[in-house]
Amino acid sequence: MIRVVLVDDQHLIREGLRALLERAPDITVVGDAATGDAGVAEVARLRPDVVLMDIRMPGGDGLSATRRIVADPALRQVQVVVLTTFDTDENILDAVRAGAAGFLLKDTAPEQMREAVRVVAGGEALLSPGVTRRVMRAAAASSRSLDADRLAGLTERELQVLAEVGAGCSNAEIAERLFISPATARTHVGRLLSKLDARDRSQLVVLAYETGLITPGRSRGGDE
């Protein structure tokens, strides 16, 4: 059973999310909160698998709450999905940099929302091709660009895998593109997370663009 905590300042939004998520037999909402600070406390108390986190809230916004959750070693297995009505490039990149495993708009269809929870709980990044394109453009234009030397310790194969992750590919898609098994692709991604000190695949996406490994225009979904 996938355990979820909802953090949103609007009661109706929380109740609506609870209702649509719990229609799935494999998902249960174990708690909710109306502020960022209260959300952090609930997550620390309940240790859920996934948190759906609003961005704009009183009492600590969603980005600061996400950073606090990600920084807590005891909550390392908790995956945060930022849920918002605001789809600006800045919010998307800030959410991923804060440590979010994914980004969803509140008008996402119910079944897509449930599937998103499953994807993140399974350890995959939740960045659709459209969202990935926004991340790559914002990362490429960022003044915080990282030195490409950070990739110096990676093997040629790991660089190839990182480029595919940056393009928004799943392990199965990486395996197909690079003619390796899904298990091997999963192993390479795990090594990348360790070597680059990245929490999850979403942070690998940002690293791929901030270090210049790949450039805007290349993604699983192609250019817009």
C-alpha positions in Angstrom: 0.0 0.0 0.0 1.3 3.4 -1.0 1.0 5.9 1.9 0.4 9.6 1.0 0.3 12.9 2.9 -1.4 15.9 1.4 -0.2 19.4 2.1 -2.4 22.2 0.7 -3.9 25.3 2.4 -7.3 24.7 0.8 -9.5 22.2 2.6 -11.6 21.4 -0.5 -8.5 20.6 -2.5 -7.2 18.2 0.2 -10.6 16.5 0.4 -10.8 16.2 -3.4 -7.3 14.7 -3.6 -8.1 12.3 -0.9 -11.2 11.1 -2.6 -9.7 10.6 -6.0 -6.5 8.9 -4.7 -8.3 6.5 -2.4 -10.4 5.2 -5.3 -7.3 3.2 -6.1 -6.9 0.0 -4.0 -3.2 0.5 -3.6 -3.1 4.1 -2.3 -4.2 5.4 1.0 -4.0 9.0 2.4 -2.6 8.8 5.9 -2.6 12.5 6.8 -2.9 16.1 5.6 -1.9 19.6 6.6 -2.8 23.2 5.6 0.6 24.8 6.0 4.2 24.0 5.1 5.3 23.9 8.7 2.4 21.5 9.7 3.2 19.4 6.6 6.8 18.9 7.6 5.6 17.8 11.1 3.0 15.4 9.7 5.6 13.9 7.3 8.1 13.4 10.2 5.4 11.8 12.3 3.9 9.5 9.6 6.8 8.7 7.3 4.7 8.4 4.1 5.9 7.1 0.8 4.7 10.2 -1.1 3.9 13.8 -0.3 1.7 15.9 -2.6 2.9 19.5 -1.8 1.3 22.8 -2.7 3.7 25.7 -3.4 2.0 28.8 -2.1 0.8 28.4 1.5 0.9 30.3 4.7 3.1 29.1 7.6 6.0 28.1 5.3 5.6 27.6 1.6 5.9 24.3 -0.2 9.4 24.8 -1.5 10.9 25.5 1.9 8.9 22.6 3.3 10.2 20.3 0.6 13.8 21.4 1.3 13.3 20.6 5.0 11.9 17.1 4.3 14.7 16.4 1.8 17.4 17.6 4.2 16.2 15.2 7.0 18.2 11.9 6.7 15.4 10.1 8.5 13.0 11.0 5.7 15.2 10.0 2.8 12.7 7.5 1.5 9.9 10.1 1.3 9.2 11.3 -2.2 7.8 14.8 -2.6 5.6 15.8 -5.6 5.0 19.5 -6.0 1.3 20.1 -6.9 0.3 23.6 -8.0 -1.7 25.6 -10.4 1.4 27.6 -11.4 3.4 26.1 -14.2 6.1 28.8 -14.7 9.6 27.7 -15.5 10.9 29.3 -12.2 8.5 27.2 -10.1 9.4 24.0 -11.9 13.1 24.4 -11.6 12.9 25.6 -8.0 10.8 22.6 -7.1 13.3 20.1 -8.6 16.3 22.0 -7.0 14.5 21.9 -3.7 14.5 18.1 -4.0 11.0 17.3 -5.4 10.8 14.0 -7.2 8.1 15.5 -9.5 5.9 18.3 -10.5 2.1 18.1 -11.3 -0.5 20.7 -12.1 -3.7 20.6 -10.1 -5.8 20.0 -13.2 -4.1 16.7 -13.8 -6.7 14.0 -14.7 -7.6 11.7 -11.7 -6.1 8.5 -13.2 -2.9 10.4 -14.2 -2.7 11.7 -10.6 -3.0 8.2 -9.2 -0.4 6.8 -11.7 1.9 9.7 -10.8 1.8 8.6 -7.2 2.7 5.1 -8.2 5.6 6.2 -10.5 7.2 8.4 -7.7 6.7 5.7 -5.0 8.5 3.3 -7.4 11.5 5.5 -7.5 11.1 7.1 -10.9 11.2 10.9 -11.6 7.9 12.4 -12.5 8.8 14.8 -15.3 6.6 14.7 -18.4 8.3 15.6 -21.7 6.6 19.1 -21.5 7.8 19.7 -18.0 11.3 18.3 -18.9 11.6 20.9 -21.6 10.8 23.7 -19.2 13.3 22.4 -16.7 16.1 22.2 -19.4 15.4 25.7 -20.7 15.4 27.2 -17.2 18.5 25.2 -16.2 20.4 26.2 -19.3 19.6 29.9 -18.7 20.4 29.7 -15.0 23.2 31.8 -13.7 24.0 28.9 -11.3 25.4 26.8 -14.1 27.7 24.1 -12.7 31.3 23.3 -13.8 31.3 20.3 -16.2 34.2 18.9 -14.2 31.6 17.5 -11.8 31.1 14.8 -14.5 34.8 14.0 -14.7 34.5 10.9 -12.6 31.8 9.3 -14.7 32.5 6.6 -17.3 31.5 7.0 -20.9 28.5 4.7 -20.4 27.4 6.6 -17.3 27.5 9.8 -19.3 25.3 8.2 -21.9 22.9 7.1 -19.3 22.8 10.5 -17.6 22.0 12.1 -21.0 19.1 9.7 -21.4 17.8 10.4 -17.9 18.1 14.1 -18.7 16.0 13.6 -21.7 13.2 12.2 -19.4 13.7 8.5 -20.3 12.6 5.7 -18.0 14.9 2.8 -17.2 13.1 0.7 -19.9 13.6 3.4 -22.5 17.2 3.9 -21.5 17.7 0.1 -22.0 16.1 0.2 -25.4 18.1 3.2 -26.6 21.5 2.0 -25.3 20.9 -1.8 -26.1 21.3 -2.8 -22.5 19.0 -4.6 -20.1 16.6 -2.7 -17.8 18.5 -4.1 -14.8 21.8 -2.7 -16.1 20.1 0.6 -16.8 18.8 0.6 -13.2 22.3 -0.1 -11.9 23.9 2.7 -13.9 21.2 5.2 -12.6 21.9 4.0 -9.0 25.6 4.7 -9.5 24.9 8.1 -11.0 22.8 9.0 -7.9 25.7 8.0 -5.7 28.5 9.5 -7.6 26.8 12.8 -8.2 25.2 12.9 -4.7 21.8 13.4 -6.2 18.7 12.4 -4.2 16.7 11.2 -7.2 16.3 11.2 -11.0 14.8 14.7 -11.1 18.0 16.1 -9.7 19.9 14.2 -12.4 17.8 15.9 -15.0 18.8 19.3 -13.8 22.5 18.3 -13.5 22.5 17.0 -17.1 21.5 20.5 -18.3 23.4 22.6 -15.7 26.7 20.9 -16.6 26.1 21.2 -20.3 26.0 17.5 -21.0 22.9 18.0 -23.1 21.2 21.1 -24.4 17.6 22.4 -24.8 15.9 20.8 -27.7 16.7 17.2 -26.8 14.1 15.4 -24.9 12.0 12.2 -25.1 9.1 14.2 -26.5 11.2 16.3 -28.9 11.1 20.0 -29.3 8.0 22.0 -28.8 
